[in-house]
Amino acid sequence: MIERNERSRSPECAQPLSNAERQARYRARHESKKPAPVVRYRRPVDRRTRRQRWKDAVRELIDLQAEYAVWLDALPEGLRDTQTAEALREIIDLDLDALAGAEPPRGFGRD
């Protein structure tokens, strides 16, 4: 009979494991220790010039102001004196023509 040292490992089953079984156990043991993969997305690069971005932003504000005017007109009479209606009026009263007429400065030969 072979005496086993306390430091040696006793077999878990009667027959030795095959290479495939040993590999499967190794993978199962290490799979739980892996952290979830981190996926990082890059923001798409905006290729528009500053001038074009300014014009697009002002156009968006004007479109939103028109939508808010429609929203205010669609409010029922009971809601005409609420905070929502007051906020819509303030947005509609903004003079966006001054923004539309403003031109951003040209940048060092790039625009």
N, C-alpha and C positions, 0 to 999 in steps of 0.2 A: 504494500500500500504506500501511496505517495502522501507524505504529510505536506500540507499546504501552509505556507507562511501566512501570517495574518495580513500581510500587505498585498498578497496576490489576490486576484479576483477569482471567485468561484464561478463556474459556468452557470448561465441562467437556464439553460435547457440541457437535455441529455446529449444531444448531438451538437457539434460545432456549427456555427452559422455559415451560410454560404456568403460569397462576396456580395451578391445582390441583396441579401437580407441585412448584412452588416451596413451596406450603403444606405438602404432604406431607413434603418434605425438612426444612422448618423444624420441624414437629411431631416427626419422628423424631429430629432432632438434640437437641431440648430435652426429649424424653420421658425420655432416659437420665439427665438431670441432676436430675430431680424425686425428692425423697426419698419414701419410703413414707408414706402418710397415717397420722397418729396418731389412733387411736380411743380416746376416753376415756369410760368408763362411770361414771355416777353411782350411788352406793350408794342403794338405796331407803331412804327415811326411815322410821325405826321410830316409829310413832305410839302405841306402848303407854306407859303411865305407868311410872315407876320401880318402883312397887309391883307392877305386873303383870309387868314384866320379872324382878323378884326371884322372884316366885312361879313363873314359867315356868322359871327357871334351877334352882330347888330341885327342881321336879318332874322336870326332865331328869336331875339328879344322882341322884334316887331311882330313876328308871327305869334308869339306867346301873348303879347298884349292884345292882339285881335281875338285870340281864343278866349282870353279872360273877359273881353267885352261881350262876346256871345254868351259866356257863362253868366255874367251879371244880368243880361237881358232875360235869360231863361229862369232866373230865380223867381219863386213865387212871392206874392206880396207880403206874406208873413215873414219872409226871411230878408226883406230889403233893409232892415235896420240892425242886422247882426254884424258881428266882427268880420265874418267872411265877406259880406257885401262891402263893408268899409275897406277891407284890404284890397278887394278887387277894384274899387273906385280909385284907391291910391295908385295902383299899378297902371290903370287906364289913364290917369291924369299925368303920368310921367311924360315928359317931352323927349321922345327918342329921336326926333328929327335932328337935334343937336349932335347926337352920337353918330347918326347916319352921315352927317356932313363932315365929321371930323376925319382927318386922314392921319394915320400914324406916321412918324418920321421914317425916312428911308435909312436903312442900316448900311454902313460902310461898304457900299457897292454890291451888296448881296441881294437887295430888293429891286 
